[in-house]
């Protein structure tokens, strides 16, 4: 999907990053026999000698253990949360693909073994999600979502809603016009997407509806027929609100087998998200979920990252008079 900009003057953007608003669960004071779960606030972090920025769930902070944790110990800790299906070391980081009762998810660890975390990981210099590098390695259609991403030409603002409206997903109220629709890019595994879903169960007073656009923005190491892709692909053909609810409460089984057409639609959604982020917020803008496209009260088309957080949520779903 090529989104082209026509005039920057007609658009007012609301720069917002998910990483500035995330509350994370941490597993602290991990020893070989004890774990204690606490909550903390993670605004941002730079790990691995300043090479990487990270936002998301910090799932491990080790104390009482040597500063350098051998890989065998890391594997042992992770296997308490799921089965390690794949492990890749690159640029000072190790990526683990875990298969858990809640589905596949990715966990990262710097080479010093001191932390484990999951969520979007950004290359601090390129300001692009590290997980997108995997698409190039897999030969995916989204290879140009890496550091080789070329800036789009001009964005035709008169046509942007029509382009986004054509993306695959589920619209809660099909009777609503495009200008009354909030288009939300999400990953079924994203906790902040779940938070947004929960908060929007009573938005009728706003006069808006939502079209949910599934992606694999948090990574898809398993390929186009992975469990991750099966659930995302299911988001393209939801039938009703019950199906949508199951997508966000981890009970949707996903499709039996992902067709090439379904995989292409999910990849197109992700590519559109990347292009929107770069065209609205600049070629070095970070990309995250949830993100949304909507028309504000002044008739301006906006693209925002983190619509679950305030004040963005109230700006989008509040009083439109």
N, C-alpha and C positions, 0 to 999 in steps of 0.2 A: 504494500500500500504506500503510495507516494503522496504525502500531504505537502502542499505547496503554499507558501506565504505570499500574500498579495500586499498587505499593508500592516505594518506594526502599530500604526497610530490608532487603529480601531480596536485594539485589544489591550486590556489591562489584565495583567496576570497577578496571581497571588502566590509569590514564592513561599513554599512551605516544605519542609522536609520531614519525612516520617521519623527519621532518627532523632529529631529534636523533641519528639513527643512520646517516646516509647517507655512504657513501664515493663520491666523484664523480670522473669523468675530466675533466680540464681541458685545453684547448688554450691554452697560454700562449705568450708571445713571438711572436704572429702578426705577420708582416710580409707584404708583397705577394708574397714569394717563398719563405717558410719557415714551417713549423708544427712545433712540438715538443709531444708528448703527455706529460703527467705526471699523477700521481695526487695528490690532496690530500683533506683532510677538511673537509666543509662541515657545520657544525652548524646554523647558521641565518644569514640575512642579511636586512637591510632595505635595499631599493633604492628608487630614485626618490623621494628626499627623505622617506623614511619612510612612503610610502603603501603600499608592497607588501612582503610577506614572501615569500621564495622558498625552496623546497626542491627538490632534484632534481639533474639533471646540469648542471653548469656547463660549457658547451661552448665558451665563448670568453672569454678575458681578454686584452685588447689592450694591448701595450706597444710602444713604437717607432712608434706612430701618434699622430696628434693626439687629444686628449681627446674631441673631437666627431668622430664618424665619419659622413661623408655616407651617406645611404641607399643610394646607388649602390655604395659600397664594401661595405656590409653585404650587399647582394644578391649581390655578387660572391663574397664569402666563403661565404655560404649555398649558393650554386649549385654549390659544390664538393662539397656533401653531398647534394644532391637538387634537384629542380625546385620552384621556388616556385609553388604553386597558388593561394595566397590570402595577402593581407597586410592586417591591420587595425590601426589605431592608435587607442588609447583610454586615457584616464587616465594619460598619460605613458609608456605602454608600446606597443610594436609587436609584434603576434603574427604569425608567419609559419607557414603550413601548407606543409610540405615533403613531396614525394613522392620517397622514396628506394628503393633496392633492397630494404630491409627493411620497406617499407610507409610509410604516412603517419605523420608525427609533427609536433608543434608546437614551435616555438622562439620564445622571447621575447627582446626587447631593450629596455632603457630608452632614452629619447629621446636620451641622451648618446652612445649607440652604443658604450659601453665594454665591455659584457658581452653574451654570448649564452648562454642557458641553456634547458633544457627540463625538464619535471617540473611538479608541482603548484605553482601560484602563488597565494598567499593575500593577500587584501585585509587589511591589518594592523588596520584599525579594525573591520571587519565580521567578520573571522576566518572568511571563507568563501572557497573556491577561486574565483579569478578566472574560470576556464574555465566555471564554471556560469552566469555572466552570459550566455554565448553561447546557452544553451538558450532563455532568454527572447527573445533577438533572433531566434532561428530559429522561434519559435512552438512550441517543443517542449512536450510534456506535463510536462517537468521545470522549467517556469518558476519554480515556487515553491521551487526549490533556490537561488535568488539571495538577495540581502539581504532580500527580501520574505518569506522563509521564516517561516511562523508556527509557534510551538512546538506540538508535538503535545500532546494531552490526556494522560490517564493511560495508562501502558503496562501491559497485562495480562500479567504475567510468566508466568502459567500457560500462556499460549498463544503465547509468543514463539517457541519452537522450532518449533512447528507452522507458524507464519507464515513463518519463514525457510526451513523445509524445503520449502515449496511454491514457492519461487523457482526460476527456470529455471537449470539448470547440469548438471554432470556429477559423479556420486558414484562414487568409485573402488570401493567395496565396498558394493553395495546391500543386503547382508545385515545390515549394522550398524544398530543402533538410533540414534535421533536423539541421545540423550545420549552416544553414542560417536562422534558425527560432529562434525568441525570444519568450520564453514561459512566459506569464504574468499571474500571479494569481491576481484576482481582486474581489472586491465586488461591485455590481452595484450601491450601495449608496455612495461609497468612492469618495470624491471630487478630491483626488490626482490621482485616477485611471482615472477620467474624464480628468484631466489635461494631463496625459500621452497620452490618446487617442487623444486629440486635437493636441498635439505636433507631433504625429506620422502619421498624415494624408499625409505627403510628405516624405516618407522614401525610395522611390524606388532607389535613388542614393546610398544608403547604401548597396544595394543588399540583404537586409533582409526582412523578413515578420514577422508577429506576430501571435501566437496562443493564444487566450484569454481564460483563464481557470477560470470560475466563481466559487465563494465561497460565504459563508455567514460569513466571517471572523469578521464582525462587530457585530455579534450576531444574534440569530434567536429565540427569545422567543416565537414566535407564533407556533412553531412546523413545521412539514414537509409539511403542506399544507397552510402555512402562505403566505401573499402577498410577503414577502421578499423572501421566497423560490420559489414562482411561477416565479418571475423575474429571479432569479439566474438559475433556471431550464431551462428557455427559452434560456439562453446563451449556452446551450448544443446543440441546434438544430437550430441555426441561418442559414438562407439560403443564404444571400448575404450582401453586404456592407450597404444597406439601413436598414436591420434588425440590423446590428451591430451599426449603427448610432443611431437608436432608443433606443438601450440599454443604450447609454451614454448621451442621451438628455432627459431622463425621460419620453419618450413617449411609450416605449414598454409595452404592457399590461401584459405580462407574460403568462404563460400557464394557461389553464382553471383549471386544476387539476394536482397536482404533483403525478407522478407515483412512486412506491417504487424504481424502477430502476433509475429514475431521481434524487430522493433524495439521493440515495446511491452514485451516481456519484458526486454530489455536495459535500457530506461529504468526499468522497475519495479525492477530490481536496484539501479540507482544511487539511485533515490529511497529505497529501503529502507535503503541504506547511510547516506544523509544523515540519515534519521529515527533510525536506531539511534545514530549518533554524537551527535546532539543530545539524544536522550532519556537515554542513559547518561551522557554527559559534559557536558551542559549546552548551552543554545541557542547559545552562542558557540564551541563546540568545532570544531576543524578537522576536515576530512574527507580521508582519504587511502587509498591502497591500497599493500600489501595490508592488509585489516582482517579480523577473524575474530570469529565468535560460537561459543562452546563452553560446555560444562558442566564446571566444575572438580571436583577431588576431593571437595569438600565439598557437591557438588550445587548449587552456585551457577551461575547463568547469567551469563556474562561477555561483554563486547564489548571488543576490544582493537585498537589500530592498531599495525602493525609487528610481527606475530607472527614474522617472520623473525629478529628481533634477540633477543639475550639481555638479561635472563633470561626474557623471555616465551616464547621457543621451548621452553626446558626445562620451564617451568611447564605448557605445553600438551601437549607430546609426551613428557615425561619419565615417570619411575616414577609410576604412579597408585595404588600401594598405600598 
